[in-house]
Amino acid sequence: MITTIVWGENVHEQKNKVVADIYPGGMHNHIAAALNNDPEISASVAVLQDPEHGLSKERLAGTDVLIWWGHAAHGEVADEVVERVCERVWGGMGIIFLHSAHFSKPFKRLMGAPCNLTWREAGERERLWITSRNHPITAGVPDSFELENEEMYGEPFGVPEPLETVFISWFQGGEVFRSGLTYKRGTGNIFYFRPGHETYPTYHNEIVQRVIANGVKWTYNPQPKITDPTAAPNVPVDKAPEKIEERGPRLHRDGEEGYR
């Protein structure tokens, strides 16, 4: 089983009746419930309001894939938790960013870029096209599919060049957008998937649910996780794979900490 956490901001559901009516238990619970229909995935939830945002070091240590949805409260996410999440990704945990999570602290940290874009909230039609046929994330997905109402995201999208572009979107107003991007950071796989504005029933769509489940399986890395991915240990002269002699002055003695 792929142990998955669906992280939700859980703000709009508490303040906006339209969102609450579409997702009575919150978007996070709705996404997790859909994932739990897949026998290969075991999904639970965490929200911004939980202690440590529901992402303690111990819980993340047992997590294979994290799904992140955020919008109104990016700035309220503690930097300590952001760094903890990123270190887990560098160590091999998969992560999926949905919709407006493109502007979340973890996504920006992992991308090292502004991650900006153009947008319009008009409930217009979106058509998504597969641009990487036979990619595992597109398994069981038609060459294109429509969402009748969505928020427009438009290019240019201020992210690094992806490992692969899996989907592009066309919007009724004429804009296009790279809506499915994959990355690798450290030993962790990353998938960004654009659809999911909170005032529309996007996560009720079976194709969208299929893409997210496929994304969980693609981002999952079955190899043992690296527990300290930021470590940069010194290798003493006498521990070199080949015998060498020390030559020249040294800034640090063996065993001393230094910056690399």
C-alpha positions as CSV (number, residue, x, y, z in Angstrom):
1,M,0.0,0.0,0.0
2,I,1.2,3.5,-0.8
3,T,0.7,5.5,2.4
4,T,-0.6,9.0,1.3
5,I,-1.5,12.2,3.1
6,V,-3.9,14.6,1.5
7,W,-3.0,18.0,3.0
8,G,-5.7,20.7,2.8
9,E,-5.7,24.3,3.8
10,N,-9.3,23.9,5.1
11,V,-10.0,27.6,5.0
12,H,-12.5,28.1,2.2
13,E,-14.6,25.2,3.3
14,Q,-15.1,27.0,6.7
15,K,-15.9,30.4,5.3
16,N,-17.6,30.0,1.9
17,K,-21.0,28.3,1.6
18,V,-20.5,27.4,-2.1
19,V,-17.3,25.5,-1.3
20,A,-18.9,23.9,1.7
21,D,-21.8,22.7,-0.3
22,I,-19.6,21.2,-3.0
23,Y,-17.3,19.5,-0.5
24,P,-19.3,19.0,2.7
25,G,-16.4,17.2,4.4
26,G,-13.7,19.4,2.9
27,M,-11.8,19.0,-0.3
28,H,-9.0,17.0,1.5
29,N,-11.5,14.4,2.7
30,H,-13.2,14.2,-0.7
31,I,-9.8,13.6,-2.5
32,A,-8.7,11.1,0.2
33,A,-12.0,9.1,-0.1
34,A,-11.6,8.9,-3.9
35,L,-8.0,7.7,-3.5
36,N,-9.1,5.0,-1.0
37,N,-11.1,3.4,-3.7
38,D,-7.8,2.3,-5.2
39,P,-6.6,-0.9,-3.5
40,E,-3.0,0.2,-3.9
41,I,-3.4,3.5,-1.9
42,S,-4.1,4.2,1.7
43,A,-4.9,7.9,2.1
44,S,-5.5,10.0,5.3
45,V,-5.8,13.7,5.7
46,A,-4.0,16.6,7.4
47,V,-5.0,20.3,7.6
48,L,-3.5,23.7,8.3
49,Q,-5.3,23.9,11.7
50,D,-3.8,20.7,13.1
51,P,-0.8,20.8,15.4
52,E,2.3,21.1,13.2
53,H,-0.2,21.3,10.4
54,G,-0.7,17.5,10.8
55,L,2.8,17.0,9.4
56,S,5.0,16.0,12.3
57,K,8.4,14.5,11.7
58,E,7.1,11.1,12.9
59,R,4.1,11.2,10.6
60,L,6.1,12.3,7.5
61,A,8.6,9.5,8.2
62,G,5.9,7.0,7.5
63,T,4.5,8.8,4.4
64,D,5.2,7.7,0.9
65,V,3.4,10.5,-1.0
66,L,2.1,13.9,0.2
67,I,-0.7,15.7,-1.7
68,W,-0.9,19.5,-1.2
69,W,-3.8,21.9,-1.8
70,G,-3.5,25.5,-0.6
71,H,-4.8,28.9,-1.7
72,A,-5.8,31.6,0.8
73,A,-3.3,30.9,3.6
74,H,0.1,30.1,2.0
75,G,1.8,32.5,4.4
76,E,0.3,30.8,7.5
77,V,2.3,27.6,6.9
78,A,5.2,27.4,9.3
79,D,8.6,27.6,7.7
80,E,9.8,24.7,10.0
81,V,7.2,22.5,8.5
82,V,8.0,23.6,5.0
83,E,11.6,22.7,5.5
84,R,10.6,19.3,7.0
85,V,8.5,18.6,4.0
86,C,11.2,19.5,1.5
87,E,13.8,17.4,3.3
88,R,11.4,14.4,3.0
89,V,11.0,15.1,-0.7
90,W,14.8,15.3,-1.2
91,G,15.0,12.0,0.8
92,G,12.6,10.2,-1.5
93,M,9.0,11.1,-0.5
94,G,6.7,11.8,-3.5
95,I,4.7,15.0,-3.6
96,I,1.8,16.2,-5.7
97,F,0.8,19.9,-5.8
98,L,-2.7,20.7,-6.9
99,H,-4.1,23.9,-8.4
100,S,-3.2,27.0,-6.4
101,A,-0.5,25.1,-4.5
102,H,1.8,26.4,-7.3
103,F,2.2,29.4,-5.0
104,S,2.6,27.4,-1.8
105,K,5.9,27.7,0.3
106,P,6.9,24.0,-0.3
107,F,6.4,24.3,-4.1
108,K,8.4,27.6,-4.4
109,R,11.1,26.1,-2.2
110,L,11.5,23.0,-4.3
111,M,11.3,24.9,-7.6
112,G,13.6,27.8,-6.6
113,A,11.5,30.1,-8.8
114,P,8.6,32.7,-8.4
115,C,6.0,30.2,-9.8
116,N,3.9,33.1,-11.0
117,L,1.2,33.0,-13.7
118,T,-1.8,34.8,-15.1
119,W,-5.3,33.9,-14.0
120,R,-9.0,34.7,-14.3
121,E,-11.9,33.4,-12.2
122,A,-14.8,33.2,-14.7
123,G,-16.0,29.6,-14.6
124,E,-14.9,29.0,-18.2
125,R,-14.5,25.8,-20.0
126,E,-11.1,24.1,-19.8
127,R,-9.9,21.3,-22.2
128,L,-6.9,19.3,-21.1
129,W,-4.8,17.5,-23.6
130,I,-2.3,14.7,-23.0
131,T,1.1,15.8,-24.3
132,S,3.1,12.7,-23.2
133,R,1.2,9.7,-24.4
134,N,1.8,6.4,-22.5
135,H,3.1,8.3,-19.5
136,P,2.1,6.4,-16.3
137,I,0.1,9.4,-15.1
138,T,-2.1,9.3,-18.1
139,A,-3.1,5.6,-17.7
140,G,-6.8,5.2,-18.5
141,V,-7.2,8.9,-19.4
142,P,-8.5,9.9,-22.8
143,D,-6.4,12.0,-25.2
144,S,-8.3,15.1,-24.0
145,F,-11.1,15.8,-21.6
146,E,-13.2,18.9,-20.6
147,L,-14.0,20.6,-17.4
148,E,-17.1,22.8,-17.9
149,N,-16.2,25.3,-15.2
150,E,-12.7,26.2,-14.1
151,E,-10.5,29.0,-13.1
152,M,-8.1,30.1,-15.9
153,Y,-4.4,29.8,-15.4
154,G,-2.3,31.2,-18.2
155,E,1.3,31.3,-19.5
156,P,3.9,32.3,-18.9
157,F,4.3,30.0,-15.9
158,G,7.4,31.0,-13.8
159,V,8.7,27.5,-13.1
160,P,11.9,25.7,-14.1
161,E,11.8,23.5,-17.2
162,P,10.1,20.3,-16.1
163,L,11.3,16.8,-16.4
164,E,8.3,16.2,-18.6
165,T,5.1,18.1,-19.6
166,V,2.2,15.6,-19.3
167,F,-0.8,17.9,-19.9
168,I,-1.5,21.2,-21.4
169,S,-4.8,23.2,-21.1
170,W,-6.8,25.4,-23.4
171,F,-9.3,27.8,-21.9
172,Q,-12.5,29.2,-23.4
173,G,-10.9,32.7,-23.2
174,G,-8.1,31.6,-25.4
175,E,-5.2,31.1,-23.0
176,V,-3.1,27.9,-22.7
177,F,-1.2,26.5,-19.7
178,R,1.1,23.7,-18.9
179,S,-1.2,21.9,-16.5
180,G,0.7,18.7,-15.7
181,L,4.4,18.9,-15.0
182,T,6.8,16.4,-13.4
183,Y,10.1,17.1,-11.6
184,K,12.7,15.3,-9.6
185,R,14.3,17.0,-6.6
186,G,16.9,15.0,-4.7
187,T,15.5,11.4,-4.8
188,G,11.8,12.6,-4.7
189,N,9.4,12.8,-7.5
190,I,7.1,15.8,-7.9
191,F,3.9,16.2,-10.0
192,Y,2.1,19.5,-10.4
193,F,-1.6,19.2,-11.6
194,R,-3.4,22.4,-12.3
195,P,-7.2,21.8,-12.1
196,G,-9.1,22.2,-8.8
197,H,-10.5,25.6,-8.1
198,E,-12.6,25.3,-4.9
199,T,-15.9,26.8,-6.1
200,Y,-16.2,24.2,-8.9
201,P,-16.8,20.4,-8.5
202,T,-13.5,19.5,-10.2
203,Y,-12.5,16.8,-7.7
204,H,-15.8,15.0,-8.3
205,N,-14.7,14.4,-11.9
206,E,-13.7,10.8,-12.3
207,I,-10.9,11.6,-14.8
208,V,-9.4,14.1,-12.5
209,Q,-9.6,11.5,-9.7
210,R,-7.9,9.0,-12.0
211,V,-5.0,11.4,-12.8
212,I,-4.4,12.1,-9.1
213,A,-4.4,8.4,-8.3
214,N,-2.0,7.8,-11.2
215,G,0.1,10.6,-9.9
216,V,0.4,9.0,-6.4
217,K,1.7,5.8,-8.1
218,W,4.1,7.7,-10.3
219,T,5.6,9.9,-7.5
220,Y,5.9,6.9,-5.1
221,N,9.5,5.8,-4.7
222,P,9.7,2.2,-3.2
223,Q,13.4,2.6,-2.4
224,P,14.4,3.2,1.3
225,K,14.2,6.9,2.1
226,I,17.3,9.0,2.8
227,T,16.9,10.1,6.5
228,D,19.3,13.0,6.3
229,P,19.4,14.3,2.7
230,T,21.1,17.6,3.5
231,A,24.1,15.9,5.2
232,A,27.5,16.7,3.7
233,P,30.0,14.5,5.6
234,N,33.8,14.9,5.5
235,V,35.7,11.9,4.3
236,P,39.1,11.8,6.1
237,V,42.3,11.1,4.2
238,D,42.6,7.6,5.7
239,K,39.1,6.7,4.6
240,A,39.6,7.6,0.9
241,P,38.8,4.7,-1.5
242,E,42.3,4.9,-2.9
243,K,45.4,5.5,-0.8
244,I,46.5,9.1,-0.9
245,E,48.9,11.4,1.0
246,E,47.9,14.7,2.5
247,R,49.4,17.6,0.6
248,G,49.1,21.3,1.4
249,P,47.4,23.2,4.2
250,R,44.0,22.4,5.5
251,L,41.1,24.6,6.7
252,H,39.5,21.9,8.8
253,R,40.8,18.9,10.8
254,D,39.1,15.5,10.4
255,G,36.0,15.4,12.5
256,E,35.4,19.1,12.5
257,E,32.3,20.6,11.0
258,G,32.5,22.7,8.0
259,Y,30.2,24.1,5.3
260,R,30.0,22.4,1.9
